[in-house]
Amino acid sequence: MNLTQQTCVPCRGGVDPLEPSSARELLASTPGWELLDDARKIRRNFDFNDFAATLAFVNTVGMLAEAEGHHPDITFGWGYCTVFFYTHKIKGLHQNDFIMAAKVNKLVVDAAE
């Protein structure tokens, strides 16, 4: 099943983070994202034409995160936004992080259409 069609499952801890090899496999389904911190986080940078477009994107990502119950770390300013995903409870990556990355990618594609 496509990652964008999946729903995040609450992670309450007690599970191991993904192995780097598994993270690399899932990363192939999330173009534009990169592994960080020994495959414990993923990140993607986004560029926009102005602050309003950036803020609109950040708000849309925030609404998606609330709906899925899985929240990123986001930094943004005039014309740029950086989104980080990792699962805080396990201090590493979970499949939920890649589901969210794929859904954020879909937001960008849908906005361009």
Summary of the structure (lengths in Angstrom):
residues: 113
radius of gyration: 13.6
end to end distance: 23.4
largest distance: 42.3
contacts: 323
relative contact order: 0.25
helix: 44%
strand: 20%
